[in-house]
Amino acid sequence: MDDQPNHYTVKRLHEIKAEHEAWVRSLTEAHTDRPLLVADPLYPQPKMLRVITSGNTLWNMIKESLTFEYAIPGDLAEEDETLVVEFLDLIQDLMDISRDLVSVRENRDAEKMIFGFMDHLLKRDLIVGAYVRHMLFYDGYERGPMSWPMLRVEVHRAKDAAIVDENGKPIPRKG
């Protein structure tokens, strides 16, 4: 928007805000009897996973999220599946306590635990990809929506993953 001041005038921004508020009202009026989770229209929804190569990157995604979903290959060897499930359990556990970890040491220890698991996964030719989806949660009452960031974590076989740049262009594999 900052780069297009002639298009995104103050008047246009007020129109966008009014349209969004009307959309939110339509959702809450139509679904006041039950909870609802919907994509936040103010954030573009991710189209690709980000390859995670450090514990710090995934830890920061965990800290900003309220919940997570995951995907793993269905036909992993039992040893690999056990490792992946332990990794996903670690993510869930860290998400549960992330708000309680305040010191640099505690945060750094969490990053190291994540990286340790990712290193074991990589040695088994498994890679981790993730993104955060910005959602809105409606509790089924008259209160407005709550921001509900959702972490998506996927573990893939390295040989099956298509690695692309931010524009979707394939990155050639080395070797």
Secondary structure, 3 states (H helix, E strand, C coil): CCCCCCCCCHHHHHHHHHHHHHHHHHHHHHCCCCCEEEECCCCCCCCCCEECCCHHHHHHHHHHCCEEEEECCCCCCHHHHHHHHHHHHHHHHHHHHHHHCCCHHHHHHHHHHHHHHHHHHHHCCEEEEEEEEEEEEECCCCCCCEEEEEEEEEEEEHHHCCCECCCCCECCCCC
